[in-house]
Amino acid sequence: MTDKIQRGTHSLADPAGHTANDDALKEVCVASATVHRGKFLTLKQDIVRLPDGKQTGREYIVHPGAVMMIPLFDDGTVLMERQFRYPVGEVMLEFPAGKLDPQEGAQRCGERELQEETGYTARRWDYLTRIHPVISYSTEFIDIFLARDLTHGEAQLDDGEFLETFITPVGQVIDWVRSGRISDVKTIIGAFWLEKVISGAWQPGEQALPR
Amino acid sequence: MTDKIQRGTHSLADPAGHTANDDALKEVCVASATVHRGKFLTLKQDIVRLPDGKQTGREYIVHPGAVMMIPLFDDGTVLMERQFRYPVGEVMLEFPAGKLDPQEGAQRCGERELQEETGYTARRWDYLTRIHPVISYSTEFIDIFLARDLTHGEAQLDDGEFLETFITPVGQVIDWVRSGRISDVKTIIGAFWLEKVISGAWQPGEQALPR
């Protein structure tokens, strides 16, 4: 164990623990300002104090958080979406997902988004994990659920929302990750988790949904 | 195969193919403006034409792209970093990564960042895959490499850059993904890929580095 800033490489006794060593890395907010408030994105510019006492700027997007669900049918197929994503200029293959509304719980958000985007409802929801897609410039997190016991109904896409849904075997999804055809991080992680759960190596519900 | 906008669920003959169906999803740029140019982040606001001919706005961050490397030692351990990430307010466990400099190739970027952040150089580089962390509001991509035949040297952290490095077995990394202690998407995906490569199920070099 050491408390100096690392310039070589060592083996920490517990690198995953939240230990005193964190103080040698932490940045503290000195001042915070909103520099842009768009229709979808809010951009902040903070001044932070670094571990050595110096100050620097940090720019980041404020995001409400999101939920992704992996809709798994009893026959080992999953429900996916094709959606054009303007910033990357491609039709992406994705599991359904959506942003949290204010005060909305994660599972409720998942139920709402799944129903709106695909028409499906799921009777069985299992929380898997929380991921952070953009740790250097966004507060975003995505809570991932496995959604089973699916029943089909009518989708209610928002005005101006265009997407297609399709059903495909889990093995195909894994193969699209291997080939690079799936490059959306939440969907890649969902595919790997799904493989772990289906093989029995990992169990849903091992992690608790953060408050 | 169908070319109508989907409001039910169907099985596309080839949902992963770039087919005529994409035209029912594509958005076309009508106008583009930079609304904020910060020290690190550039924010754009575009007007796009939707598949139904209507127009709407799209806000997104312009990002140069990044590279992540998985530094794997011969004994089955990997080199990782602990770094405080201000937007999420936590010390994260990560594989080394960094942003592309202008006109810099991906592997050259990886070599530079690995050396600067950790002091290590790798003689063997294998490209694995490209991921998109933020498809709804950033152009960012991350190219992932496996870095082997490692030699230790002196790190050269940028002024104001604070991080610790440590070495841990691959099995431990996978376990931190399972428990949620690792929540950074690029590192999660690196861990899953590493498990596939080490088991022999997937081979490095199956994908070609995009131009």
Interface residues (C-beta under 8 A of the other chain):
Chain A: I5 Q6 R7 G8 T9 H10 S11 L12 P15 A16 H18 N21 D22 A24 L25 K26 E27 V35 H36 G38 K39 F40 L41 L43 Q45 D46 V48 L50 P51 D52 K54 T56 G57 R58 E59 Y60 I61 L79 M80 R82 Q83 F84 R85 Y86 P87 V88 V91 M92 L93 E94 T118 G119 Y120 T129 R130 I131 H132 P133 V134 I135 S136 Y137 S138 T139 E140 F141 H152 E154 A155 L157 G160 F162 L163 E164 T165 F166 I167 T168 W176 R178 S179 G180 R181 S183 D184 V185 K186 I188 I189 F192 K196 W202 E206 Q207
Chain B: I5 Q6 R7 G8 T9 H10 S11 L12 P15 A16 H18 N21 D22 A24 L25 K26 E27 V35 H36 G38 K39 F40 L41 L43 Q45 D46 V48 L50 P51 D52 K54 T56 G57 R58 E59 Y60 I61 L79 M80 R82 Q83 F84 R85 Y86 P87 V88 V91 M92 L93 E94 T118 G119 Y120 T129 R130 I131 H132 P133 V134 I135 S136 Y137 S138 T139 E140 F141 H152 E154 A155 L157 G160 F162 L163 E164 T165 F166 I167 T168 W176 R178 S179 G180 R181 S183 D184 V185 K186 I188 I189 F192 K196 W202 E206 Q207
